[in-house]
């Protein structure tokens, strides 16, 4: 009969053998040949508490899947906004003028008989058309201007906007005011867009006379200098022009002072 101590020893050995069998099975499952390799595996897989390697966040450049970043990139690629064009006060003054406005501007005559030198660099504020200061009336803007006696145009090129603004003008005449004339013999050509102080001397070349406006009349059929006579027996020499497309008779004479 086996005693109790023998049985106990046998059980302990069986338990040890069972444990060893389990270890061998684990090693085989992990692909290891002995316990030393298991120790090395456990040691290398355990995090080191003494590691000094800092945490590095993902690179911010790798954000192609971030909608917010895509939107920012799109904005960046659009480039800077275009600068606001520099205002051009002269162009603004031209564009502020409306058809039917009357302006206190005139040809000074310094441009000669073939070109116009306007008395202002930019259109002034309009004045009432019945006012004696009104020298021209605007008939159209930014178009081909009509031609004829007492008609012209005033244009301005803006470097800021690379555009031209154009005013079509018709001269307004007032009795007892003066304009320039170019006399050759008995013939006098009138500077129909000019205006001048009646007592101004000398006058700009090629003009050589100051002409006084004696009357502005509705032109009758066959209008001529005889329609300018102011009293019976009037012997004053008159030089005339039909303006407003022939609707108005302009009567002038050489200014004699007074």
Residue frames relative to the residue before (quaternion, step in Angstrom):
aa qw qx qy qz dx dy dz
X 1.0000 0.0000 0.0000 0.0000 0.00 0.00 0.00
X 0.3738 -0.7341 0.5308 0.1989 3.59 -0.80 1.09
X 0.3853 -0.7317 0.5067 0.2438 3.57 -0.93 0.90
X 0.7107 -0.4865 0.3258 0.3898 3.50 -1.41 0.32
X 0.6455 0.5316 -0.3396 0.4306 3.62 0.96 -0.76
X 0.6308 0.5323 -0.3345 0.4548 3.57 1.03 -0.70
X 0.6429 0.5149 -0.3214 0.4671 3.51 0.99 -0.82
X 0.6456 0.5340 -0.3203 0.4420 3.57 0.97 -0.89
X 0.6541 0.5086 -0.3126 0.4645 3.62 0.95 -0.83
X 0.6382 0.5317 -0.3253 0.4519 3.51 0.98 -0.87
X 0.6513 0.5266 -0.3107 0.4494 3.60 0.97 -0.88
X 0.6428 0.5277 -0.3265 0.4491 3.57 1.01 -0.85
X 0.6626 0.4981 -0.3081 0.4668 3.58 0.93 -0.84
X 0.6320 0.5228 -0.3371 0.4622 3.55 0.99 -0.75
X 0.6454 0.5217 -0.3192 0.4576 3.61 1.02 -0.84
X 0.6437 0.5195 -0.3195 0.4622 3.55 1.01 -0.87
X 0.6590 0.5106 -0.3058 0.4599 3.54 0.95 -0.96
X 0.6350 0.5258 -0.3291 0.4604 3.57 1.07 -0.77
X 0.6518 0.5175 -0.3173 0.4547 3.58 1.01 -0.84
X 0.6468 0.5161 -0.3185 0.4624 3.51 1.01 -0.85
X 0.6269 0.5378 -0.3352 0.4533 3.53 1.03 -0.80
X 0.6439 0.5216 -0.3217 0.4581 3.58 1.05 -0.81
X 0.6429 0.5205 -0.3251 0.4582 3.56 0.99 -0.87
X 0.6483 0.5176 -0.3231 0.4554 3.54 0.92 -0.90
X 0.6416 0.5242 -0.3245 0.4564 3.60 1.01 -0.82
X 0.6534 0.5093 -0.3179 0.4611 3.60 0.98 -0.87
X 0.6501 0.5179 -0.3214 0.4537 3.56 0.95 -0.92
X 0.6521 0.5129 -0.3152 0.4608 3.55 0.96 -0.85
X 0.6564 0.5197 -0.3118 0.4493 3.58 1.00 -0.84
X 0.7007 0.4359 -0.2540 0.5045 3.59 1.12 -0.76
X 0.4859 -0.6742 0.4342 0.3476 3.59 1.22 -0.15
X 0.5094 0.6321 -0.4231 0.4024 3.60 1.19 0.53
X 0.4215 -0.7332 0.4817 0.2295 3.53 -1.16 0.66
X 0.8169 0.0183 -0.0065 0.5764 3.63 1.09 -0.50
X 0.7201 -0.4609 0.3194 0.4086 3.54 -1.32 0.15
X 0.5918 0.5838 -0.3739 0.4113 3.60 1.08 -0.63
X 0.6520 0.4984 -0.3171 0.4753 3.56 0.99 -0.79
X 0.6066 0.5461 -0.3491 0.4604 3.60 1.07 -0.69
X 0.6434 0.5252 -0.3195 0.4562 3.58 0.99 -0.88
X 0.6572 0.5092 -0.3119 0.4599 3.55 0.97 -0.93
X 0.6356 0.5350 -0.3271 0.4502 3.59 1.01 -0.82
X 0.6758 0.4913 -0.2966 0.4625 3.56 0.90 -0.94
X 0.6506 0.5263 -0.3183 0.4455 3.59 1.00 -0.86
X 0.7082 0.4643 -0.2750 0.4552 3.63 0.88 -0.92
X 0.6914 0.4772 -0.2914 0.4575 3.62 1.07 -0.59
X 0.6044 0.5598 -0.3665 0.4324 3.61 1.18 -0.30
X 0.4542 -0.6797 0.4914 0.3005 3.67 -0.86 0.86
X 0.3902 -0.7181 0.5282 0.2303 3.55 -1.01 0.82
X 0.4061 -0.7310 0.5018 0.2213 3.53 -0.78 1.07
X 0.6950 0.4651 -0.2794 0.4718 3.60 1.21 -0.38
X 0.3755 0.7444 -0.4854 0.2633 3.61 1.25 0.13
X 0.2052 -0.7949 0.5624 0.0980 3.61 -0.93 0.90
X 0.4194 0.7086 -0.4746 0.3111 3.63 1.25 0.17
X 0.3416 -0.7654 0.4994 0.2191 3.67 -0.52 1.11
X 0.5476 -0.5920 0.4791 0.3466 3.52 -1.29 0.45
X 0.1522 -0.7896 0.5905 0.0686 3.55 -0.82 0.99
X 0.3392 -0.7534 0.5222 0.2114 3.60 -0.55 1.13
X 0.6493 -0.5035 0.3765 0.4279 3.60 -1.19 0.36
X 0.5678 -0.6108 0.4254 0.3516 3.57 -1.05 0.74
X 0.4507 -0.7021 0.4835 0.2648 3.59 -0.91 0.97
X 0.5692 0.5914 -0.3943 0.4132 3.58 1.22 -0.26
X 0.6744 0.4723 -0.2917 0.4869 3.57 1.17 -0.53
X 0.3660 0.7359 -0.4800 0.3068 3.57 0.52 1.20
X 0.2366 0.8159 -0.5044 0.1546 3.56 1.08 0.60
X 0.6870 0.4531 -0.2947 0.4857 3.59 1.19 -0.39
X 0.5438 0.6078 -0.4025 0.4156 3.59 1.30 0.11
X 0.3824 -0.7495 0.4807 0.2470 3.64 -0.37 1.17
X 0.6315 0.5458 -0.3385 0.4344 3.56 1.00 -0.79
X 0.6682 0.4834 -0.3023 0.4780 3.55 0.96 -0.85
X 0.6095 0.5463 -0.3595 0.4480 3.61 1.01 -0.70
X 0.6582 0.5077 -0.3146 0.4582 3.54 0.95 -0.85
X 0.6532 0.5047 -0.3202 0.4648 3.56 0.98 -0.81
X 0.6374 0.5249 -0.3329 0.4554 3.58 0.99 -0.80
X 0.6288 0.5357 -0.3325 0.4551 3.56 1.01 -0.81
X 0.6538 0.5065 -0.3118 0.4677 3.57 0.96 -0.86
X 0.6470 0.5289 -0.3290 0.4398 3.55 0.97 -0.86
X 0.6902 0.4952 -0.2831 0.4453 3.58 0.99 -0.85
X 0.5668 0.6194 -0.3860 0.3822 3.58 1.21 -0.38
X 0.4191 -0.7292 0.4522 0.2969 3.60 1.21 -0.34
X 0.6737 -0.5004 0.3562 0.4109 3.58 -1.30 0.18
X 0.5729 -0.5876 0.4457 0.3575 3.56 -1.21 0.55
X 0.5484 -0.6091 0.4570 0.3455 3.56 -1.16 0.65
X 0.5035 -0.6609 0.4534 0.3226 3.60 -0.93 0.80
X 0.5345 -0.6152 0.4754 0.3315 3.57 -1.14 0.64
X 0.4951 -0.6701 0.4524 0.3182 3.62 -0.78 0.97
X 0.5081 -0.6376 0.4851 0.3163 3.56 -1.07 0.74
X 0.4609 -0.6884 0.4734 0.2991 3.62 -0.75 0.95
X 0.2097 -0.7496 0.6164 0.1193 3.55 -1.20 0.67
X 0.3087 -0.7955 0.4876 0.1848 3.62 -0.10 1.25
X 0.6401 0.5261 -0.3421 0.4432 3.60 1.00 -0.73
X 0.6465 0.5007 -0.3176 0.4800 3.57 0.96 -0.84
X 0.6386 0.5260 -0.3299 0.4546 3.59 0.97 -0.81
X 0.6365 0.5227 -0.3275 0.4630 3.59 1.04 -0.76
X 0.6458 0.5080 -0.3210 0.4710 3.59 1.01 -0.78
X 0.7006 0.4727 -0.2766 0.4574 3.57 0.90 -0.93
X 0.6090 0.5637 -0.3538 0.4316 3.61 1.20 -0.38
X 0.5762 0.5968 -0.3711 0.4173 3.58 1.26 -0.32
X 0.1857 -0.7902 0.5791 0.0758 3.56 -0.97 0.90
X 0.6217 -0.5158 0.4304 0.4028 3.54 -1.27 0.42
X 0.7857 0.2672 -0.2799 0.4827 3.57 -1.06 0.99
X 0.4705 0.6421 -0.4681 0.3837 3.61 1.23 -0.03
X 0.2235 -0.7434 0.6134 0.1455 3.54 -1.21 0.63
X 0.1518 -0.8205 0.5509 0.0147 3.53 -0.90 1.03
X 0.4005 -0.7003 0.5425 0.2345 3.55 -1.16 0.69
X 0.4454 0.6413 -0.5008 0.3736 3.57 0.52 1.24
X 0.0155 -0.7982 0.6017 -0.0246 3.55 -1.18 0.59
X 0.5663 -0.5472 0.4829 0.3831 3.53 -1.35 0.14
X 0.3584 -0.7524 0.5128 0.2061 3.60 -0.75 1.05
X 0.4800 -0.6644 0.4409 0.3660 3.58 1.19 -0.46
X 0.5384 0.6485 -0.4074 0.3516 3.60 1.20 -0.24
X 0.6192 0.5316 -0.3497 0.4600 3.58 1.22 -0.17
X 0.5399 -0.6218 0.3997 0.4026 3.57 1.27 0.01
X 0.7066 -0.4740 0.3337 0.4059 3.53 -1.33 -0.17
X 0.7185 0.4616 -0.2528 0.4547 3.61 1.20 -0.31
X 0.7755 0.1937 -0.1455 0.5830 3.62 1.22 -0.14
X 0.3969 -0.7312 0.5145 0.2074 3.54 -1.24 0.47
X 0.1478 -0.7441 0.6472 0.0744 3.51 -1.07 0.93
X 0.2406 -0.8125 0.5132 0.1362 3.58 -0.18 1.29
X 0.5559 -0.6631 0.4141 0.2824 3.53 -1.08 0.80
X 0.7570 0.2519 -0.1679 0.5790 3.59 1.26 -0.09
X 0.4992 -0.6579 0.4759 0.3026 3.58 -1.13 0.62
X 0.7871 0.0984 -0.0356 0.6078 3.59 1.18 -0.55
X 0.6070 -0.5709 0.3907 0.3910 3.61 -1.09 0.56
X 0.3390 -0.7226 0.5610 0.2196 3.59 -0.89 0.90
X 0.6883 -0.4284 0.3467 0.4717 3.56 -1.25 -0.01
X 0.5537 -0.6197 0.4309 0.3517 3.61 -1.00 0.73
X 0.2086 -0.7392 0.6266 0.1321 3.53 -1.30 0.51
X 0.6316 -0.5090 0.3847 0.4404 3.61 -1.15 0.32
X 0.5240 -0.6771 0.4185 0.3030 3.57 -0.89 0.92
X 0.6562 0.4931 -0.3172 0.4750 3.62 1.18 -0.44
X 0.5113 0.6449 -0.4146 0.3883 3.58 1.27 -0.21
X 0.5226 -0.6523 0.4455 0.3208 3.59 -0.99 0.80
X 0.5738 0.5826 -0.3876 0.4256 3.61 1.23 -0.24
X 0.5827 0.5937 -0.3738 0.4101 3.60 1.16 -0.50
X 0.0880 -0.8252 0.5579 0.0062 3.56 -0.63 1.15
X 0.7899 0.0877 -0.0589 0.6041 3.60 1.18 -0.51
X 0.2080 -0.7415 0.6215 0.1439 3.53 -1.31 0.47
X 0.4256 -0.7019 0.5190 0.2385 3.55 -1.03 0.91
X 0.1529 -0.8182 0.5509 0.0600 3.59 -0.68 1.08
X 0.7832 -0.0479 0.0368 0.6188 3.60 1.23 -0.41
X 0.1964 -0.7678 0.5953 0.1325 3.56 -1.30 0.30
X 0.8706 0.0980 -0.0762 0.4760 3.53 -1.25 0.66
X 0.6098 0.4887 -0.3795 0.4953 3.54 0.83 1.05
X 0.6314 -0.4673 0.4084 0.4650 3.57 -1.26 -0.06
X 0.3022 -0.7883 0.5119 0.1588 3.56 -0.64 1.11
X 0.5171 -0.6368 0.4704 0.3253 3.59 -1.04 0.73
X 0.3025 -0.7479 0.5653 0.1717 3.56 -1.19 0.58
X 0.3605 0.7130 -0.5516 0.2395 3.54 -1.27 0.33
X 0.6879 -0.4566 0.3479 0.4442 3.55 -1.28 0.14
X 0.8287 0.1800 -0.1563 0.5064 3.54 -0.90 0.98
X 0.6477 0.4722 -0.3329 0.4967 3.59 1.21 0.45
X 0.1356 0.7733 -0.6121 0.0944 3.56 -1.09 0.68
X 0.3210 -0.7259 0.5617 0.2336 3.57 -1.24 -0.37
X 0.2086 -0.7429 0.6252 0.1173 3.53 -1.34 0.38
X 0.0054 0.8265 -0.5610 0.0474 3.58 -0.56 1.13
X 0.1309 -0.7835 0.6050 0.0551 3.53 -1.26 0.54
X 0.2248 -0.7552 0.6061 0.1083 3.55 -0.93 1.02
X 0.1951 -0.7868 0.5786 0.0903 3.58 -0.82 1.04
X 0.3663 -0.7202 0.5483 0.2157 3.58 -0.75 1.05
X 0.6159 0.5834 -0.3464 0.4004 3.59 1.10 -0.68
X 0.8078 0.2296 -0.1019 0.5332 3.61 0.98 -0.84
X 0.3430 -0.7646 0.4754 0.2677 3.58 1.33 -0.13
X 0.5631 0.5560 -0.4080 0.4554 3.56 0.96 0.92
X 0.3293 -0.7191 0.5789 0.1980 3.54 -1.30 0.46
X 0.1567 -0.7514 0.6344 0.0913 3.54 -1.03 0.88
X 0.0950 -0.8313 0.5474 -0.0173 3.55 -0.79 1.04
X 0.1378 -0.7732 0.6164 0.0570 3.55 -1.02 0.92
X 0.2467 -0.7390 0.6089 0.1492 3.59 -0.88 0.96
X 0.0961 -0.8436 0.5277 -0.0231 3.57 -0.71 1.13
X 0.1422 -0.7399 0.6505 0.0958 3.52 -1.26 0.66
X 0.4574 -0.7065 0.4738 0.2590 3.57 -0.86 0.99
X 0.2199 -0.7320 0.6320 0.1283 3.54 -1.18 0.77
X 0.1678 -0.8085 0.5609 0.0599 3.58 -0.79 1.03
X 0.1245 -0.7806 0.6107 0.0478 3.53 -1.11 0.83
X 0.4917 -0.6598 0.4842 0.2973 3.56 -0.87 0.98
X 0.8122 0.2513 -0.2415 0.4679 3.55 -1.22 0.83
X 0.5940 0.4856 -0.3957 0.5047 3.60 1.26 0.28
X 0.4060 -0.7580 0.4788 0.1771 3.57 -1.21 0.42
X 0.0908 -0.7463 0.6547 0.0783 3.51 -1.36 0.43
X 0.5850 -0.6051 0.4264 0.3314 3.56 -1.31 0.16
X 0.0954 -0.7869 0.6075 0.0514 3.54 -1.23 0.61
X 0.2507 -0.7371 0.6088 0.1525 3.54 -1.25 0.56
X 0.1263 -0.8339 0.5368 0.0248 3.56 -0.30 1.31
X 0.0315 0.7486 -0.6612 0.0368 3.50 -1.11 0.88
X 0.7929 -0.0607 -0.0168 0.6061 3.57 -0.18 1.29
X 0.7789 -0.2637 0.2262 0.5221 3.56 -0.80 -1.02
X 0.6077 0.5619 -0.3478 0.4404 3.58 1.30 -0.14
X 0.0517 -0.7812 0.6219 0.0152 3.54 -1.01 0.83
X 0.2121 -0.7516 0.6142 0.1139 3.52 -0.85 1.06
X 0.3174 -0.7759 0.5221 0.1569 3.56 -0.75 1.07
X 0.3449 -0.6902 0.5953 0.2243 3.55 -1.08 0.79
X 0.1871 -0.8745 0.4365 0.0987 3.50 0.35 1.33
X 0.6955 0.4159 -0.2953 0.5061 3.64 1.17 -0.28
X 0.5540 0.6272 -0.3869 0.3872 3.58 1.28 -0.05
X 0.0420 -0.7292 0.6789 0.0743 3.50 -1.43 0.25
X 0.0169 0.8109 -0.5811 0.0674 3.56 -0.99 0.79
X 0.5569 -0.5478 0.4979 0.3767 3.53 -1.28 0.47
X 0.5009 -0.6985 0.4178 0.2944 3.56 -0.67 1.08
X 0.7434 0.3911 -0.2235 0.4944 3.61 1.07 -0.58
X 0.4153 0.7258 -0.4622 0.2951 3.56 1.20 0.26
X 0.1031 0.7502 -0.6469 0.0903 3.53 -0.96 0.96
X 0.5740 -0.2616 -0.7739 0.0566 1.62 -1.79 1.74
X 0.4774 -0.6413 0.5088 0.3194 3.58 -1.29 -0.04
X 0.5797 -0.6048 0.4042 0.3671 3.61 -1.11 0.57
X 0.4985 -0.6427 0.5010 0.2957 3.55 -1.10 0.82
X 0.5907 -0.1322 -0.7929 -0.0701 1.60 -2.18 1.32
X 0.4153 0.7028 -0.4842 0.3149 3.60 1.22 0.18
X 0.0733 -0.8125 0.5781 0.0168 3.54 -1.13 0.71
X 0.7318 0.3264 -0.2327 0.5511 3.57 1.27 0.21
X 0.2577 -0.6937 0.6432 0.1966 3.51 -1.32 0.51
X 0.1704 -0.8115 0.5572 0.0431 3.54 -0.68 1.18
X 0.2851 -0.7527 0.5753 0.1455 3.53 -0.91 1.02
X 0.3634 -0.7139 0.5574 0.2181 3.57 -0.94 0.96
X 0.1819 -0.8186 0.5389 0.0798 3.57 -0.48 1.18
X 0.8146 -0.0862 0.0571 0.5707 3.58 1.14 -0.43
X 0.1480 -0.7361 0.6545 0.0884 3.53 -1.27 0.60
X 0.0376 0.8480 -0.5178 0.1067 3.57 -0.23 1.32
X 0.5386 -0.5353 0.5186 0.3929 3.50 -1.35 0.29
X 0.3996 -0.7572 0.4616 0.2320 3.57 -0.60 1.10
X 0.2996 -0.7290 0.5826 0.1982 3.58 -0.83 0.94
X 0.6574 -0.4671 0.3797 0.4534 3.57 -1.23 0.14
X 0.8319 0.1435 -0.1289 0.5203 3.56 -0.93 0.90
X 0.1734 0.8264 -0.5202 0.1282 3.59 1.10 0.60
X 0.0994 0.7702 -0.6248 0.0809 3.57 -1.12 0.82
X 0.7778 -0.3597 0.2360 0.4582 3.57 -1.31 -0.11
X 0.5749 0.5927 -0.3908 0.4068 3.62 1.11 -0.51
X 0.6337 0.5292 -0.3311 0.4569 3.59 1.15 -0.51
X 0.6160 0.5508 -0.3420 0.4475 3.60 1.29 -0.09
X 0.4635 0.6921 -0.4530 0.3177 3.62 1.22 -0.27
X 0.2935 -0.7998 0.5062 0.1338 3.56 -0.79 1.05
X 0.7813 0.0868 -0.0588 0.6152 3.58 1.17 -0.49
X 0.6324 -0.5118 0.4008 0.4212 3.56 -1.24 0.32
X 0.8158 0.2150 -0.1824 0.5050 3.54 -0.95 0.90
X 0.3201 0.7592 -0.5059 0.2554 3.63 1.22 0.26
X 0.1508 -0.8135 0.5596 0.0479 3.60 -0.67 1.12
X 0.3772 0.7405 -0.4804 0.2804 3.61 1.27 0.20
X 0.3687 -0.7019 0.5522 0.2577 3.62 -0.96 0.82
X 0.1208 -0.8032 0.5827 0.0277 3.56 -0.86 1.01
X 0.1505 -0.7346 0.6526 0.1086 3.51 -1.24 0.65
X 0.1390 -0.8431 0.5195 0.0058 3.54 -0.66 1.11
X 0.0656 -0.7493 0.6540 0.0812 3.50 -1.41 0.19
X 0.3003 -0.7106 0.6043 0.1990 3.53 -1.15 0.71
X 0.0308 -0.8104 0.5839 -0.0374 3.56 -0.56 1.19
X 0.7386 0.3678 -0.3063 0.4748 3.60 -1.33 0.04
X 0.6571 -0.5368 0.2885 0.4437 3.54 0.94 1.05
X 0.7343 -0.4359 0.2178 0.4726 3.54 1.05 0.86
X 0.5470 0.6485 -0.3941 0.3534 3.60 1.22 -0.06
X 0.7739 0.2978 -0.1487 0.5388 3.60 1.16 -0.50
X 0.2598 -0.7446 0.5985 0.1409 3.56 -1.02 0.90
X 0.1457 -0.7798 0.6066 0.0523 3.55 -0.74 1.14
X 0.1113 -0.8029 0.5850 0.0275 3.59 -0.66 1.14
X 0.0260 0.8002 -0.5971 0.0489 3.58 -0.88 0.98
X 0.0723 -0.7528 0.6500 0.0744 3.51 -1.38 0.32
X 0.6155 -0.5362 0.4042 0.4126 3.56 -1.22 0.39
X 0.4534 -0.6935 0.4907 0.2697 3.53 -0.84 1.02
X 0.1937 -0.8069 0.5545 0.0621 3.55 -0.83 1.11
X 0.5752 -0.5728 0.3908 0.4340 3.57 1.19 0.03
X 0.5258 0.6315 -0.4648 0.3297 3.51 -1.32 0.03
